[in-house]
Amino acid sequence: MISPQQVQEMIKAELADALVQVQDLTGGGDHYQVTVVSSQFAGKGLVQQHQLVYGALKSAMSSEAIHALALKTYTPEAWQNNPQS
């Protein structure tokens, strides 16, 4: 099990400027929905953006501390234009 705070810290360690929102979907500490906003996503496709986040969470994903991850990534500009922001 991994806490939402730990997920956030792991992502911010790799993407220092990131705005990270973490939601535990089941209450079990292993199924998360994560929204990440970072300028490091600029010029990258969606798959590349997700790979950056997966890279930050690699140890938690490989040990199955995180079993499922729903991921949304945005550049700061895209986040400003997102009606959910």
C-alpha positions as a Python dict, from the first residue, in 0.01 Angstrom:
ca = {
    (1, 'M'): (0, 0, 0),
    (2, 'I'): (117, 350, -82),
    (3, 'S'): (-39, 677, 32),
    (4, 'P'): (-164, 951, -201),
    (5, 'Q'): (101, 1179, -47),
    (6, 'Q'): (375, 930, -138),
    (7, 'V'): (246, 909, -496),
    (8, 'Q'): (252, 1288, -518),
    (9, 'E'): (605, 1307, -376),
    (10, 'M'): (736, 1045, -618),
    (11, 'I'): (598, 1236, -917),
    (12, 'K'): (726, 1571, -791),
    (13, 'A'): (1073, 1421, -741),
    (14, 'E'): (1090, 1362, -1119),
    (15, 'L'): (875, 1653, -1240),
    (16, 'A'): (964, 1930, -996),
    (17, 'D'): (724, 2190, -1136),
    (18, 'A'): (429, 1951, -1144),
    (19, 'L'): (87, 2019, -1001),
    (20, 'V'): (-26, 1673, -887),
    (21, 'Q'): (-372, 1564, -778),
    (22, 'V'): (-407, 1210, -645),
    (23, 'Q'): (-735, 1034, -572),
    (24, 'D'): (-756, 688, -413),
    (25, 'L'): (-1032, 522, -616),
    (26, 'T'): (-1104, 226, -386),
    (27, 'G'): (-975, 329, -44),
    (28, 'G'): (-728, 41, -54),
    (29, 'G'): (-419, 245, -139),
    (30, 'D'): (-343, 65, -465),
    (31, 'H'): (-590, 204, -724),
    (32, 'Y'): (-532, 570, -805),
    (33, 'Q'): (-649, 841, -1038),
    (34, 'V'): (-372, 1094, -1089),
    (35, 'T'): (-380, 1427, -1270),
    (36, 'V'): (-43, 1586, -1347),
    (37, 'V'): (21, 1931, -1490),
    (38, 'S'): (380, 2003, -1592),
    (39, 'S'): (568, 2226, -1834),
    (40, 'Q'): (790, 1924, -1905),
    (41, 'F'): (501, 1779, -2109),
    (42, 'A'): (530, 2060, -2367),
    (43, 'G'): (601, 1927, -2715),
    (44, 'K'): (547, 1567, -2609),
    (45, 'G'): (268, 1335, -2717),
    (46, 'L'): (29, 1177, -2470),
    (47, 'V'): (222, 849, -2458),
    (48, 'Q'): (549, 1032, -2385),
    (49, 'Q'): (379, 1236, -2112),
    (50, 'H'): (244, 920, -1949),
    (51, 'Q'): (585, 753, -1977),
    (52, 'L'): (738, 1036, -1773),
    (53, 'V'): (485, 979, -1495),
    (54, 'Y'): (519, 600, -1511),
    (55, 'G'): (896, 648, -1485),
    (56, 'A'): (850, 848, -1166),
    (57, 'L'): (631, 571, -1022),
    (58, 'K'): (836, 280, -1156),
    (59, 'S'): (932, 133, -818),
    (60, 'A'): (575, 147, -686),
    (61, 'M'): (433, 2, -1007),
    (62, 'S'): (688, -282, -1035),
    (63, 'S'): (639, -384, -671),
    (64, 'E'): (260, -368, -727),
    (65, 'A'): (221, -114, -446),
    (66, 'I'): (19, 60, -716),
    (67, 'H'): (-199, -195, -889),
    (68, 'A'): (-400, 38, -1115),
    (69, 'L'): (-339, 393, -1232),
    (70, 'A'): (-579, 617, -1423),
    (71, 'L'): (-367, 901, -1556),
    (72, 'K'): (-444, 1244, -1700),
    (73, 'T'): (-160, 1471, -1807),
    (74, 'Y'): (-165, 1835, -1917),
    (75, 'T'): (71, 2115, -2004),
    (76, 'P'): (0, 2431, -1802),
    (77, 'E'): (-161, 2586, -2111),
    (78, 'A'): (-386, 2286, -2172),
    (79, 'W'): (-481, 2281, -1802),
    (80, 'Q'): (-591, 2645, -1820),
    (81, 'N'): (-818, 2557, -2111),
    (82, 'N'): (-951, 2245, -1940),
    (83, 'P'): (-1309, 2302, -1817),
    (84, 'Q'): (-1235, 2080, -1514),
    (85, 'S'): (-949, 2299, -1388),
}
